[in-house]
Amino acid sequence: MKASDFELVPEDLLDAVIVYGDWLVDRGFAPDIEPYDLEYPNVPVFRVIQQQATSFYEISSTVNVGQAEDWANYGHASSNETRYIVVVANDEPIKPSDLAKLADLGIGVDVISNSKVTTMHPSRDLSLTVEFPVLPKELRLRLGKARDLFEQGNWQESFEDACGVLADDARDYLANAIDTRHPLFIDENNRTKTYSRSAVQRMTLGHLAKAFDELAQSSKMERRVAQALVRINPGRVTTAHYKHDSGNRVTTLREQFGKDLIVIVNAMKMLNGC
């Protein structure tokens, strides 16, 4: 990357822009330089498109909060994953109030100093206007990692972690039921069977959904947990095997993500007696 690649960057920022552009390339990205689109709030320095996700990078010597707000609004109006990163090339510290505002908007912040790039905080998908569900105190530790991943902008990893925690709770519940109630299960051919505790502990979320549905004498809560597991499993399969693909599976997961998080939390409330 060289200075002549840029038309709009001020001369005093060219060195920093080249450093950052090379940094993106070193990470396997192929940035578009100064991309123009009538819909964009302004012409960003770089744009990176990966599958269905687009990230925009603005490089300046100071933080322009108003411009960041415009990009946040652009992201909210987008139908695909959209991120915006403010890159500050200045040895002066960023004002805490500006950092807090950018974090609240979901804008990422990188800093270039002495030809080194440091991430102050990551960007979030601006088009995903979803809040993580409020957690009862009994679930805050269990779902704390999923909430942290969500707040860091990693919504697919957040969903995957939450699915794993739900599966753990469902396994524990069913294994304890086997120890205390010795329940019978009825398969799709109306045949009676049993599961061992060790078999339950090896079950995936999909297998757990089937086992809860097969309970011969299930409670209302157990039937609702079965419904929740059936609802969540396609998304779990997507995050486990297809999250780096483009196409309908990821699009569907993204569209249902907010409501599916609520389903996970509600199922865990039932399993934990919250």
N, C-alpha and C positions, 0 to 999 in steps of 0.2 A: 504494500500500500504506500502511495506517495502523495506529496502535496498537490500535484496537478490533477489528482482524482476528484478534488473537491472544488466547488465553485462558490459555495455560500458560507463556508467556514471562515471566520476572521483569522488573519495571519497569526495573531498571538495565540490561537488555540490549535493551530495545525499540528504541532508536535504532539500535543496531548491526544488529538483525534486519531493520529496515526498509531500511537501507542495503544489506544483502546481498540481500534480496528484490527490491529495485529493480534491483540488479546482475544478478540472474538474468533478470529480465524484459527488461532492455536487451539481453541476449544471445539473445533470442528464445524463452526458456523460459516455460512457464506453470505455475509451482509450485503444488502443493496445500499448503495451510497446515495444520499440525498433523494430519496424517492418522493415523487410528487403524486398527490391524488387530491382532487377537488374537495373530497370529504375530510381530509386531514386538517386539524386545527392550524398546523404550520408544517413546514418541510423539516422532518427530523434528519439527524445526521446519518443514522443507520436504521435499517429495517431488516429483521431476520424472520423468515417464514419457515416453519417446520411443521409439516403435515397440516393440521387444522389450527395451529397456534401462530400468532404473529406478535413479535416484540419490537417496540420502537425505542430508539435510544437518542436522547438529547444531550449534547455535551456543551457545557458553558462554564464560565468562571464563577457564577453565582446561581442560586436557586430562584427560579421564576415560578412561584406558587400559583399565580393566575394561569399560566400556561399549563401547568400540571393539572389544574382543575379542568381545563378545557379537554385535555386528553383523557382524564377520568370520565368525563361525560361522553366522550367519543366511545370509550370502551364500554360504558353502560349500554350504549345504543347498538353495540355489535352483537352479532349472532354467534360468532366463533371466538375462541379463546384469544384475548387481547391483553398485552402487558405493555407498560410504559416505564422506562428506566431513566432517571435523571443522573447524569454523570457530571460530577463537579471536578474541574481541573483547577484547583486552588489549594495552597497550603494553609489558608485560613480555615478554622473550624466552621462548620455549618451551624447556623443558629438552632438551638434546641427546639424552638417553636416551629421552625420550618421543617425540621426532621419529623416532629410529631405530626404535623399536618400532612406531610407526604405519606407517612405510615398509615394514617387514618384513611387517606384516599386509596391506599393500596399501590402506591407508586414506589418502585424500587429506587435505591440510591447507591451509586458507586462513586468512589473517589479516586482520582489519579494524583499520585504524589511521587516525585522522584522516579517516574516511569514505571511505577507499580500501581496495580489496580486493587482496590479493597472494597468489598461489598459492605455497606453500612447496614442495610436491611434489604431483603428480597422483595421482588414485585409479586402482586397477586393478579389473578385473572380478573380484569376489570369488568368483563361481561358477565361474570358469575356473581350476581347480586344476591348472595345467600348468606345468612348468618348461621353460625354453629348453634345448635339447640342449647338452651339453658339446661345445665346438668344438676340433678339433685346431688347433695353432698356425698351420697353413697356411691355415685358413679364418677365423681370428678377425678379420682386417681386412676380408675380403670380406663377412662376415655381421655385422660389428659394428653397423652401422646398424639392421639388423633386430632384433638383440638389444636395442639401446637402446630402440627403439620398443616392444618387448614389455615391457621393464622399466618403461616410462613408462605402461603400461596401454593402449597402442594396438595391440591384437593383430591387428586386420584389416590395418592399415598395415604391421605387422611381417611378416605373411604375404605381402602384396603385394610388399614389398621383397625378401624372400627368394626369391620366384618370379622376380623380375626378375634377380637375381644368378644363379640357376640357369640361366635362359634365356641369359644372357650367356656362361656357361661352356659350355653345350651348343653355342651358335653357334660359339664359338672352336674347340672340339674338332672339330666337323664340318667347319668351314672348313679347318682344318689337315689333316684327313684327306683332303679333296678335293685339297689341294695336294701331299700326299706319296704317297697311295695311289691316287688317281683311282678311287674306288669306284663301282660300279654300284648302282642302286636299281631295285627291282621294284615296280610299282604294283599296285593291287587287281585289275587285269585281266591280271596276269602279264606286263606289258610292261616292257622294260628302258628306263631313262632315266637322266639325270645331272642334277646340280644345279651351278650355278656358285657360286663363293665369294660373289659379290655377292648372289645369290638367298638363300643361307643367312643372310647378315647381316641380311636383311629379314624373316626368319621370326619369327612369334610362337611362344610356347611350344607351342601346339597344333600348328602346322606342324612344329616341331622333333620333336615326338612322332611324327608321321606319317613324317618323313624318317628318323629312327632306326629305326623299324619297317620301313622299306622297304629298308634296307641289304641287298644281295644276299649278302654274306659277312660277317656281323656276328659279333663276339666275344661271349662270355658277358656281359662288362661292358657292351657296347653294347646288348644285349637287355635287360639290367636297367635301364639308363638310360632306354630306351624305355618300359619299364613304369612307371618313376617319373614320367616326363613325362606319360603318360596318366593316371596317378593324380592328379597335382597340378593338371592343367589346369582341371577344373571349378571348383576353388576359386579359381584365378587369374581365371577369367571372373567369378565372383561378386564378388570384391574390385574388379575393374575396372569392372563395370557395375551391380552390384546391392547393394553393401555398405550403402547407405542405405535399402534396402527391408526390409520385414518379410516373413516367410514361410519356406518350406521351404529355399530356397537358403542363406540366412544361418544357419539352424538347423543344417543339415547341415555347413556349413563349420565352425561353432563346435564341433560334436561331434567332428569329425575333425581339428581344428586341431593338437592335440598330436602325434598320430601322423604327420600330414602334414609337420610340421616335421622330424621324424626322417627321413622319406623324402627331403626336400630335402637335408638334411645328408649322408645316405648317398650320394645321387646325386652331390653335389658332391665327396665323398671319392673316388668312382670316377673322375670326370672329371679330378680333379687329382692322381690317383695317391697319395692319402693312405693 
